[in-house]
Amino acid sequence: MPRIPRGARLALLALGVAFGIGAEWMGWPLTWIATDFVPGSAFLVAGVVAWERRPDSRIGALMVATGVTWYVGTYTASRNPLVDPVASAFQGYYDAFLAWLVLAYPTGRLRDRASRALVTGFFGLLVARSVFRLALVRLS
């Protein structure tokens, strides 16, 4: 895995947290914000720390990806005719990153053919669902 400079990792953390704050700003009730913002930002912070401590492992990068994608579905409350359907189409990708993270721990590499097939299939299903949802938006 290529080395990412520390400044770039910190910038990713800042952008991820800003993305999360933007998602929560969509008009959700405060109780929802508290329960939704904390897990996503925890993945972001822990991911950057893990990436800093073990740059040779992909676990940190996978945690950051999980944290960023955690907030995508939260943007469905935007009431924006472009953002809302895109957020709806791409929500739930954090589940696939989380599965990858669990199956690849501690190196970040999937060790066997079954785990690679599972993660690939999971992402394939999510991509198919995204295409289907976007096609439905275009038809309506």
C-alpha positions as CSV (number, residue, x, y, z in Angstrom):
1,M,0.0,0.0,0.0
2,P,1.5,3.4,-0.9
3,R,2.5,5.7,1.9
4,I,0.1,8.5,2.5
5,P,1.7,11.5,4.2
6,R,0.5,12.4,7.7
7,G,-1.0,15.7,6.5
8,A,-3.1,13.9,3.9
9,R,-4.4,11.5,6.5
10,L,-5.3,14.4,8.8
11,A,-6.9,16.2,5.9
12,L,-9.0,13.0,5.3
13,L,-10.1,13.1,8.9
14,A,-11.1,16.7,8.7
15,L,-13.0,16.2,5.4
16,G,-14.7,13.1,6.8
17,V,-15.8,14.9,9.9
18,A,-17.0,17.9,7.8
19,F,-18.9,15.4,5.6
20,G,-20.5,13.9,8.7
21,I,-21.4,17.3,10.1
22,G,-22.9,18.3,6.8
23,A,-25.0,15.1,6.8
24,E,-26.3,15.7,10.3
25,W,-27.1,19.3,9.4
26,M,-29.9,18.1,7.1
27,G,-32.6,18.5,9.7
28,W,-32.4,15.4,11.8
29,P,-33.6,15.5,15.4
30,L,-30.8,16.0,18.0
31,T,-31.3,12.4,19.4
32,W,-30.6,11.0,15.9
33,I,-27.6,13.2,15.4
34,A,-26.0,12.0,18.7
35,T,-26.5,8.4,17.7
36,D,-25.5,8.8,14.1
37,F,-22.5,11.2,14.3
38,V,-20.6,9.4,17.0
39,P,-20.1,6.0,15.3
40,G,-19.1,7.5,12.0
41,S,-16.6,9.9,13.6
42,A,-15.3,7.1,15.8
43,F,-14.4,5.1,12.7
44,L,-12.7,8.1,11.2
45,V,-10.6,9.0,14.3
46,A,-9.7,5.4,15.0
47,G,-8.9,4.8,11.4
48,V,-6.5,7.7,11.2
49,V,-4.9,6.6,14.5
50,A,-4.5,3.0,13.2
51,W,-3.2,4.3,9.9
52,E,-0.7,6.5,11.7
53,R,0.6,3.7,13.9
54,R,0.5,0.9,11.3
55,P,0.9,2.4,7.9
56,D,1.7,-1.0,6.4
57,S,-1.7,-2.3,7.4
58,R,-4.9,-1.4,5.4
59,I,-7.0,-1.5,8.5
60,G,-6.7,2.2,9.1
61,A,-7.7,3.0,5.5
62,L,-10.7,0.6,5.8
63,M,-11.8,2.2,9.0
64,V,-11.7,5.7,7.4
65,A,-13.6,4.4,4.4
66,T,-16.2,2.9,6.8
67,G,-16.5,6.2,8.6
68,V,-16.9,8.3,5.5
69,T,-19.5,6.0,3.9
70,W,-21.4,5.8,7.2
71,Y,-22.8,9.3,6.5
72,V,-23.9,8.9,2.9
73,G,-27.4,7.7,3.7
74,T,-27.9,10.5,6.2
75,Y,-27.9,12.9,3.3
76,T,-31.3,11.5,2.2
77,A,-32.9,14.2,4.3
78,S,-31.4,16.9,2.2
79,R,-34.6,17.6,0.2
80,N,-32.3,18.5,-2.7
81,P,-33.4,16.9,-6.0
82,L,-29.9,15.8,-6.8
83,V,-28.4,15.0,-3.4
84,D,-31.4,13.0,-2.0
85,P,-31.6,10.3,-4.7
86,V,-27.8,10.0,-4.9
87,A,-27.6,9.5,-1.1
88,S,-30.4,7.0,-1.3
89,A,-28.7,5.1,-4.1
90,F,-25.3,4.9,-2.3
91,Q,-26.4,4.4,1.3
92,G,-25.2,1.3,3.1
93,Y,-21.8,0.9,1.5
94,Y,-20.4,1.2,5.0
95,D,-21.7,-2.3,5.6
96,A,-19.5,-3.7,2.9
97,F,-16.4,-1.8,4.2
98,L,-17.2,-3.0,7.7
99,A,-17.4,-6.6,6.5
100,W,-14.1,-6.2,4.7
101,L,-12.6,-4.7,7.8
102,V,-13.7,-7.6,10.0
103,L,-12.7,-10.3,7.5
104,A,-9.3,-8.7,6.8
105,Y,-8.2,-8.0,10.4
106,P,-5.4,-7.5,11.4
107,T,-3.5,-6.9,8.1
108,G,-6.2,-5.4,6.0
109,R,-5.8,-8.1,3.4
110,L,-8.4,-10.7,2.7
111,R,-6.7,-14.0,3.4
112,D,-8.7,-16.6,1.5
113,R,-10.8,-17.0,-1.6
114,A,-14.1,-17.2,0.3
115,S,-13.6,-13.9,2.1
116,R,-12.6,-12.2,-1.2
117,A,-15.7,-13.6,-2.9
118,L,-17.9,-12.5,0.0
119,V,-16.6,-8.9,0.0
120,T,-16.7,-8.7,-3.8
121,G,-20.2,-10.1,-3.9
122,F,-21.3,-7.6,-1.2
123,F,-19.9,-4.7,-3.2
124,G,-21.4,-6.1,-6.4
125,L,-24.9,-6.3,-4.8
126,L,-24.5,-2.7,-3.6
127,V,-23.4,-1.4,-7.0
128,A,-26.4,-3.2,-8.6
129,R,-28.8,-1.7,-6.1
130,S,-27.3,1.7,-6.7
131,V,-27.7,1.4,-10.4
132,F,-31.3,0.2,-10.0
133,R,-32.1,3.1,-7.6
134,L,-30.6,5.7,-9.9
135,A,-32.4,4.2,-12.9
136,L,-35.7,4.5,-11.0
137,V,-35.0,8.2,-10.2
138,R,-34.4,8.9,-13.9
139,L,-37.6,7.1,-14.9
140,S,-39.8,9.1,-12.5
